[in-house]
Each structure stands twice: as structure tokens, then as C-alpha cells.
Amino acid sequence: MPGKIIVLGAGLVGSAIAADLHLAGYDVVSADLDPAALKKIESMKGIRTRKADFMQADVLRELVEDKDLVVGAAPGAVGYQLMEQVIRLGKNMVDISFCPEDYLQLDRLAKENGVTVVADMGVAPGMCNAILGFHDRKMEVESYKCIVGGLPVKRTWPLEYKSSWSPIDCIEEYTRPARLVRNGKIITLPALSEAALVEFDEAGTLEEWNSDGLRSLLVTMLHIPDMVEKTLRYPGTINYIKALRELGYFSYEKIEVGGELVRPIDLTAKLLFPLWKLDQGEAEFTVMRVTITGKEAGLPVTYQYDLYDRYDARTDTLSMSRTTGFTCAGTADLVLKNRVTAKGVLAPEVIGGNEADFHHLMDYLAARGVLYRVSKC
């Protein structure tokens, strides 16, 4: 019998995960409260759907009770709470929610309940961490840098950006201070700081700036002297984002407008998010570069991983859904095949630290056309 999987969340990434695991031969159920989100999945023969509010404890219990694995594809705002509930129900889990809380705080609870949870298992965080974990076992890493972004192919004025993931989570990148490691110490800089232009063969000139994406690496990889993650956008995007931020449009603090108390972020969401939404069939791409330097066998070495992936018109699957969702699905495949047996909450770099599991993920992605170009110098 194939393994039984419940995917909690039927958004752009959750639907891609459900479809991929179904095609891989697993028995998949997709759950979401939004009927519109389930509609696309319902057209895929063999995938059952459930309209359900899985944040309700009794509903969640019923959904997962006969499942071998839970995949969390819920918004970041509820990701930590959902992960905790799944752990208490004694179920293994692979999660991509990108919750703002420190999910490693749930490690002890997961061990007490005898379950395996792999968190943040997308593209970034996720595959970039796994790449670092792989090389950290094979060399003395001195620096790590990940630059990553998802962008529409067509640059449309005035925003030149559209979001293929949660817009609220996206705004978090523009407001949350960026933690990085320099000379062995964690330092904090403003989001959007230290902007610079970067050249890519396929994507052309993009702009990088500091974002708070190191997450678990700030705990598991502090022996590495220098680490940073940066977000990529089209040049010039940073100017209007900074203006909106400094003018208070991303604030959650209520202000009085015409006698009513209003959160500026709610107004921004109402005006901005429709403009950020990708049109049906609109092409977008994901670009990521991971650079790792250090010593291998006593000699200086630099490894560079380049990813460039585009919207798949044949399957109507966004690149961000492919690169994030297929990484999650590949990890789910590892857990269901009992290749990941450690109990507790595992960061993606732990998965990459196992050479066989790392190569499994790379092969899993390559089979689906998500290709990492690796160079060494």
C-alpha cells in the first residue's frame, strides 16, 4: 500500500506538493478551508480533497489520524501552532510554512512524542540550507552566501514585482531586521540594507539586499564565521519599498482616519496586493545563487550553485511552486521511505548533511526539471 499523506493547505505551493506526491504514487488528500483553492486539485484524478478548518483541534485530529505523514503548507502566521498540534498528535511532518517563530523550540516536544518533523523545507529556506549542510560535512566552511528571489518575467511599471507566495510574508522581508553572521558574531542590520547589483546569465541585472533568511543556521552553523542571505528584485524596486516602509504603510499600529481606527498595513494590502497578483498563465521565474567558500583537504575552494527555473506552462505550475514544492515533496519521499529516522524537529541543513539524502533531493528535483548548476574553483 502507498503511504498516506495529508497536505494541509491547497495554495499555489500546497497544490504543487499534492500533485507531485500523487504522481509519485502516494495516497494523497489535500485539505483547505477555501473551496476555490481546492478546485484546481479536484481536477487531478486520484487526489481527494477535504474542505476543512484544520486549525480546529478536533478537525485536525480526524484529518491526520490514519495518515503516515503530514505536509504543512499553511501560511506562516499559523505555521508554528499547526506544527505543535501535529506533533502532539504523534504524526511525522514536513513543513514549508516559514513561520516567524523559532520552530527549533519544538524539538524537545517532538522527541517526547517520538516523531520526525522537517521544517522550512522549501527552496530558501530549504534547499539552500541543505546545500550548506552537505558541504559543511566535507570541508571547513568559512563563508556562506545565499541570494534568492522570485520575479515576473515581464517588468510592469510601477511595481516591477508580483508575488507568487503569501504577500504578508513577503512584506515581512521588507520590515523584519536582517540577522547575519560576520567574523563569528551575529549582527542585525535593517532589512533592505547593503543593496548591490548582481549579474545573472538568464535573469540579467538584479539587485540584492539583506533579508532575515538565515533562520536555523543561526543556531546550527554558528561555527561558520560569515553567513548572509539576501533577497533579489529588479533594480529600483527597493526605492518604492523603502518609501512605503518609512512612510508607515507597513505598520500594524492603528491610526485614526475619519473617526475610524485603521491599520496602515490593511490599507496597503487592499491597494497593493491586487497589483502583486500574477495573472493566469503569467510567466515568472526563481533565481538563486549559493556560494560557499573555505578549505577542502587543506586547499582553498569555492562552490557555487546556480538555480534558474521558470513557470511551467504545460502543467500551469509557477516556478516558486515547483522549486519550493518539489523540494518539500522530495523530503516527504525520504521520510516515507524511512531514510530520515532521527526524532525531533530537524532543520534542512540536517537533511543535507546526509550525503545520500542530499543526492536523493538533487536527483528528485532534476527529474522534475529543477536544475542546480554547480561550479567549483
C-alpha positions in Angstrom: 0.0 0.0 0.0 1.3 3.5 -0.8 2.0 5.8 2.1 -0.9 8.0 3.1 -0.3 11.8 3.1 -2.4 14.7 4.1 -1.4 18.1 2.7 -2.6 21.0 4.9 -3.1 24.0 2.6 -4.1 24.0 -1.0 -2.5 27.2 -2.2 0.0 27.6 -5.0 2.7 25.6 -3.3 0.4 23.1 -1.4 -1.3 22.1 -4.6 2.0 21.5 -6.4 3.1 19.3 -3.5 -0.1 17.3 -3.5 0.1 16.8 -7.3 3.7 15.7 -7.2 3.3 13.2 -4.4 0.3 11.8 -6.1 2.2 11.3 -9.3 5.0 9.7 -7.3 2.5 7.0 -6.2 1.4 8.2 -2.8 -2.2 8.3 -1.5 -2.8 12.0 -1.1 -5.5 14.1 0.5 -5.5 17.9 0.2 -7.3 19.9 2.9 -8.2 23.6 2.9 -11.0 25.8 4.1 -11.2 27.7 0.8 -13.2 25.8 -1.9 -11.6 27.9 -4.7 -8.2 26.7 -3.6 -9.4 23.0 -3.8 -10.9 23.4 -7.2 -7.7 23.0 -9.3 -6.7 20.0 -7.2 -10.1 18.3 -7.7 -9.4 18.1 -11.5 -6.4 15.8 -10.8 -7.7 12.2 -10.7 -6.8 10.3 -7.6 -6.3 13.2 -5.2 -9.1 13.5 -2.7 -9.9 16.9 -1.2 -11.4 18.0 2.1 -12.9 21.4 2.8 -11.9 21.7 6.4 -10.6 24.2 9.0 -7.6 22.2 10.1 -6.7 24.8 12.7 -9.6 23.4 14.8 -8.1 20.7 17.1 -10.9 18.1 16.6 -10.9 18.6 12.8 -7.1 18.2 12.6 -7.2 15.1 14.7 -9.7 13.5 12.3 -7.8 14.6 9.2 -4.4 13.1 10.3 -5.4 10.1 12.4 -4.9 7.5 9.6 -2.1 9.3 7.8 1.6 8.3 7.6 2.8 11.8 7.0 1.5 15.4 7.4 2.7 18.1 5.0 2.3 21.6 6.3 1.7 24.2 3.6 -0.2 26.8 5.7 0.5 30.5 5.9 3.4 31.4 8.1 1.2 33.1 10.7 -0.3 29.8 11.8 2.6 27.5 10.9 4.1 27.2 14.4 0.8 26.5 16.0 -0.1 23.9 13.4 3.3 22.2 13.7 2.9 22.0 17.5 -0.6 20.4 17.2 0.6 17.8 14.7 3.5 16.9 17.0 1.1 16.4 19.9 -0.9 14.1 17.7 2.1 11.9 17.2 2.5 12.4 13.4 5.6 12.9 11.3 5.6 16.1 9.3 7.4 18.0 6.6 6.6 21.8 6.7 7.1 24.8 4.5 5.1 27.4 6.4 8.1 29.7 7.1 6.7 30.6 10.5 8.1 33.7 12.2 8.7 31.8 15.5 11.8 29.6 16.2 10.5 26.2 15.3 13.5 24.5 16.9 11.8 25.2 20.3 9.5 22.4 19.4 12.4 19.9 19.1 12.0 18.5 22.7 8.3 18.1 22.3 8.8 16.2 19.0 11.3 13.9 20.7 9.0 13.3 23.6 6.2 12.3 21.1 8.6 10.1 19.0 8.1 12.0 15.8 10.2 13.4 13.0 9.5 16.9 11.7 11.5 18.5 8.9 10.8 22.3 8.9 11.5 25.1 6.4 11.9 22.5 3.6 11.4 24.7 0.6 13.9 26.4 -1.7 15.1 29.2 0.6 15.0 28.4 3.4 15.3 24.8 2.5 17.4 23.6 -0.4 20.0 26.4 0.2 20.4 25.1 3.8 20.7 21.5 2.6 23.5 22.6 0.2 25.4 24.2 3.1 24.8 21.1 5.3 26.2 18.9 2.6 29.4 20.9 2.2 29.8 21.5 6.0 30.3 17.8 6.4 33.0 17.7 3.7 35.0 20.9 4.2 35.9 23.7 6.6 33.4 26.3 5.6 34.5 29.9 6.1 31.6 31.8 4.4 28.1 31.2 3.1 26.0 33.5 1.0 22.6 32.8 -0.5 20.9 35.3 -2.8 17.4 34.4 -4.0 14.2 35.9 -5.5 11.1 35.1 -7.4 10.1 37.6 -10.1 7.7 38.1 -13.0 9.4 37.7 -16.4 7.7 40.9 -17.6 8.6 44.1 -15.8 5.5 46.1 -15.4 5.5 49.7 -14.1 5.3 51.0 -11.4 6.0 48.0 -9.1 8.0 45.6 -11.4 7.1 42.8 -9.0 4.4 40.3 -8.4 4.2 37.9 -5.5 3.9 34.1 -6.1 3.7 33.5 -2.4 2.0 35.0 0.6 2.0 38.8 0.3 2.0 39.3 4.0 5.0 37.0 4.4 6.7 38.9 1.6 6.2 42.3 3.4 7.8 40.7 6.4 11.0 40.6 4.3 10.9 44.3 4.0 10.3 45.1 7.6 12.0 42.4 9.8 15.6 43.3 10.7 18.1 41.1 9.0 20.3 38.9 11.1 23.6 37.8 9.6 27.0 36.5 10.9 30.2 38.4 10.5 33.5 37.5 12.0 31.8 34.8 14.1 29.2 37.1 15.6 25.5 37.6 14.9 24.8 41.2 14.0 21.5 42.8 13.0 21.0 45.3 10.1 17.9 46.9 8.7 16.0 44.9 6.0 16.8 46.3 2.5 20.3 47.4 3.7 23.6 47.0 1.7 22.0 46.9 -1.7 24.2 45.9 -4.7 23.7 44.9 -8.3 24.4 41.3 -9.4 24.6 39.8 -12.9 23.0 36.6 -13.9 23.2 34.8 -17.3 19.4 34.2 -17.6 17.9 36.9 -15.4 20.2 39.8 -16.3 20.9 42.5 -13.7 19.2 42.2 -10.4 19.5 44.0 -7.0 20.4 42.2 -3.8 19.8 43.4 -0.2 19.9 42.0 3.3 16.9 40.0 4.5 16.3 37.8 7.6 16.6 34.4 5.9 19.3 32.5 7.8 16.9 31.3 10.4 18.0 27.9 11.8 21.6 28.4 10.5 22.0 31.0 13.3 21.8 28.0 15.7 23.2 25.0 13.8 26.0 26.7 11.8 27.5 29.3 14.1 30.9 27.8 13.7 30.9 29.4 10.2 32.5 32.9 10.6 30.4 34.6 7.8 26.9 33.9 6.7 24.3 36.1 4.9 21.1 35.7 3.0 19.9 38.4 0.5 16.7 38.9 -1.5 16.8 39.7 -5.2 14.5 42.1 -7.0 14.6 44.1 -10.2 16.8 47.3 -9.8 14.8 50.2 -8.5 12.2 48.1 -6.6 14.0 48.9 -3.3 13.2 52.6 -3.7 9.4 52.4 -3.5 9.6 49.6 -0.9 11.7 51.8 1.3 9.4 54.8 0.7 6.3 52.8 1.7 8.1 51.4 4.8 9.4 54.7 6.0 6.1 56.4 5.5 4.4 53.8 7.7 2.4 51.9 5.2 3.6 48.5 6.6 2.7 49.4 10.2 0.4 47.3 12.3 -0.2 50.2 14.7 -3.7 51.6 14.3 -4.2 55.2 13.3 -7.4 57.3 13.2 -8.9 58.0 9.8 -12.3 59.8 9.6 -13.1 58.6 13.1 -12.2 55.0 12.4 -9.2 53.1 13.7 -7.3 51.6 10.8 -4.1 49.6 10.5 -1.9 51.0 7.7 -0.9 47.5 6.6 -4.6 46.7 5.9 -4.9 49.7 3.6 -1.6 48.7 1.9 -2.8 45.2 1.5 -6.1 46.4 -0.1 -4.2 48.6 -2.6 -1.0 46.7 -3.2 -1.9 43.0 -3.2 -4.1 43.1 -6.3 -1.3 44.7 -8.2 1.1 42.0 -6.9 -1.1 39.1 -8.1 0.2 37.2 -11.1 -2.2 36.9 -14.0 -3.4 33.5 -15.1 -0.6 31.9 -17.1 1.8 34.8 -16.5 5.4 33.7 -16.7 7.7 34.1 -13.6 11.0 32.7 -12.5 13.0 31.8 -9.5 16.7 32.6 -9.3 19.1 31.5 -6.5 22.8 31.5 -6.1 24.5 29.8 -3.1 28.2 30.5 -2.7 30.3 28.5 -0.2 34.0 29.2 0.4 36.5 27.6 2.7 39.1 24.8 2.7 38.8 21.3 1.4 41.7 18.9 2.0 43.7 21.9 3.2 43.2 23.8 0.0 41.1 26.9 -0.7 37.9 26.2 -2.6 34.7 27.9 -3.6 31.5 26.1 -4.6 28.7 27.9 -6.4 25.2 26.6 -7.0 23.0 28.5 -9.5 19.3 27.9 -10.0 17.2 29.4 -12.7 13.7 28.0 -13.1 10.6 29.3 -15.0 6.9 28.8 -14.9 5.8 25.5 -16.5 3.0 26.4 -18.9 2.4 22.7 -19.7 1.2 22.0 -16.1 0.3 25.6 -15.2 2.7 25.4 -12.3 4.6 28.5 -11.0 8.3 28.3 -10.7 8.2 29.2 -7.0 5.7 26.4 -6.5 8.0 24.0 -8.4 11.2 24.9 -6.6 9.6 25.1 -3.2 7.0 22.3 -3.5 9.2 19.7 -5.2 11.9 20.2 -2.5 9.3 19.6 0.1 7.9 16.6 -1.8 11.3 15.1 -2.2 11.9 15.3 1.6 8.5 13.8 2.2 9.6 10.9 0.0 12.7 10.5 2.1 10.7 10.4 5.4 8.1 7.9 4.0 10.9 5.6 2.8 12.3 5.7 6.4 15.5 7.2 5.2 15.1 10.1 7.8 14.7 8.4 11.1 16.0 10.9 13.7 13.4 12.1 16.1 12.8 15.7 16.8 12.5 18.9 14.7 15.1 18.8 12.0 16.4 21.8 10.1 17.0 21.4 6.3 20.8 21.5 6.8 20.5 18.3 8.8 18.9 16.6 5.8 21.7 17.9 3.5 24.3 16.7 6.0 23.5 13.1 4.9 25.3 12.7 1.6 22.9 10.0 0.2 19.8 12.1 1.2 21.3 15.2 -0.3 21.9 13.4 -3.6 18.4 12.0 -3.5 17.0 15.5 -3.3 19.1 16.8 -6.1 18.1 13.8 -8.3 14.4 14.2 -7.3 14.5 17.9 -8.4 16.4 17.2 -11.5 13.9 14.6 -12.6 11.3 17.4 -12.5 13.4 19.9 -14.4 14.6 21.9 -11.3 18.3 22.0 -12.1 21.2 23.3 -10.0 24.3 24.2 -11.9 27.3 23.5 -9.8 30.8 25.1 -10.3 34.0 24.7 -8.3 37.1 26.9 -8.2 
